[in-house]
């Protein structure tokens, strides 16, 4: 298990690398060129500047999250060709800089979605919250109106200028169902995977969050059957997954222990976090501690340990604790606690092997 920590970059994150360095046994920083819009080439110069800075603190830079996929690729528009060529060039440049894994997603329009970024919990902390009833009962036009009115609907991971074209994006997706989106993903993968193989990079597709359709938009990376379809597209060694317990596990039908048993060997990257799921499907982010949520984190780690998993792991969305002011879900304190919990589980299972 190669422990890493996601970092949003200088001037873009409340957490510093000096602080991360004080968390025991964190080996790498999961990074990206967050200032670049989707579809733009990541130049060798920009990559190397960021890599050099991170490595100066003693961390590796093996994992990038994310090289975002332009919406025209997901829509299958003729303009996708140039964006795919740009993506290939970014892969080549990242490979030259020593990157080994690229995490990406294929979610239409929205990245991970929550209805409250600072939902109060009983212990006095706050956390990310998804009100399923609210999301499922809102139609696309109402969503457009709410966003334009600067409502409390949360759209993380968005470039502000894209919000101006929200109505147009919904119109474009009217003729894109799940089958079409799978076709567009297959086209994209068949183009980029040979380049990724040459560059020595594994592409790690992140599951949709939440793992079901929202706002009438198709979502396709939602459970174990999605992984089977992905393998059917290409059995390339560069065609992999990001195993994320919190995203895929937000649907209680997904047994994350069983999925780890079957697919960990195809997942070069893992996000291990917990969520507490209500009977109506709403959920909030908890501590990583197993008993605080609905995901069997103890047996997830045991399953990975049983397989001698040597992929990259990071804690994921944490609570906001001890008065920390931070990027929602990405503070220092609770993720550091999560790392130590995951280390403790791993060490205990390792110790059992020697008895």
Buried (B, 14 or more C-beta within 10 A) or exposed (E): BBBBBBBBBEEEBEBEBEBBEEBEEBBBBBBBBBEBEBBBBBBBEBBBEBBEBBBEEEBBBBBBBBBBBBBBBBBBBEBBEEBBBBBBBBBBBBBEBBBBBBBBBBBBBBBBBBBBBBBEBEEEBBBBBBBBEEBEEBEBEEBBBBBEEEEEBBBBEBEEEBBEEBBEBBEBBEEBBEEBBBBBBBBBBEBBBBBBBEBEBBBBBBBBBBBBBBBEBBBBBBBBEBBEEBBEBBEBEBBBBBBBBBBBBBBEEBBBBEBBBEBBEBBBBBBBBBBBBEEEBBBBBBBBEBEBBBBBBBBBBBBBBBEEBEBBBBBBBBBBBEEBEBBBBBBBBBBBBBBBBBBEBBEEBEEEEEE
